[in-house]
Amino acid sequence: MLPLLEPGQYLIQVRSLDSDGNLDPSPATTTLTVNPPVWQRGEFYFPVIILSLVTLIALAAFFRKHIALTESEERYRTLVEDALTVILKWDSAERITYWNEYAEKLFCIPADQAVGSTVQETLFSQPEDGHKALSEIRQMLISSKGLPVQRRSSTPPKMDGICT
């Protein structure tokens, strides 16, 4: 094993012996160049700096988008929660998965009680009424006619938070 050599150029000379044991008077000469380790070379730093800058730019863009998404979600959440209309969502089993604050006030049913229960048992006193109403809603949505719109007063119903 060769000893560790410092970076630089080294001149190596070798003489040979012939079969009679005579030493060749003129040595064979070669030059050996030992380069510094890759991390000590200038060409190593350029890609590292470029890669670092690209990473920082990508991270900054990611955080900007994350902040924008968070703000958008907050605006949407506020819009849904403060809406002066009932907003509810149910899954394929007709179990309520979302119940907004207006629905709580209008139906006098807290969200934690409504979420997880079926639409029929929550909104209708007779389950068959609920099945019929949901079936009609589905048919209207499928037929592309949409739901019938009833004109109401622009003032929301009085809800003083007293549910009896």
Secondary structure, 3 states (H helix, E strand, C coil): CCCCCCCEEEEEEECCECCCCCECCCCEEEEEEECCCHHHCHHHHHHHHHHHHHHHHHHHHHHHHHHHHHHHHHHHHHHHHHCCCCCEEECCCCEEEEECHHHHHHHCCCHHHHCCCEHHHHHCCCHHHHHHHHHHHHHHHHCCCCCCCCCCCCCCCCCCCCCC
